[in-house]
């Protein structure tokens, strides 16, 4: 597999998509950020973005923190490599609680089906919680779409620290 250079966004999107698909079927684990043990929604997205150099190797962000980090790269419609963010309720003031990676304009891949009580692989199996592909539907819950590639390769450390506050 060819590793893209730091400025080749199209190749990075392709590689990120391949990496995301590699984890298809992995268990959902609340707070998970480990390819061997399992992921929660933000842990999965962070692993994909760290793998291609969009995020630094260290750092941990919630779905809401990722929104803050990439919000200046808002797009109106999803496409490969975008992130889709979901709110807790229909209200615009409702907090962002979930993030997934867009495979194309219609489908996402993400860690879902679990929650704060999904702490083991056995919990994930009982709850049908794993990394899965789903269509983007139910627009009333979608907060928006952001392109984490946004013409940049690595988010500056100062911006990373500010988003984590």
PyMOL commands that set and color helices and strands:
alter all, ss='L'
color gray80, all
select helices_A, chain A and resi 9-22+41-51+63-73+121-127+139-141+157-164
alter helices_A, ss='H'
color red, helices_A
select strands_A, chain A and resi 33-34+38-39+74-75+82-87+96-102+107-112+130-135+142-147
alter strands_A, ss='S'
color yellow, strands_A
deselect
rebuild
show_as cartoon
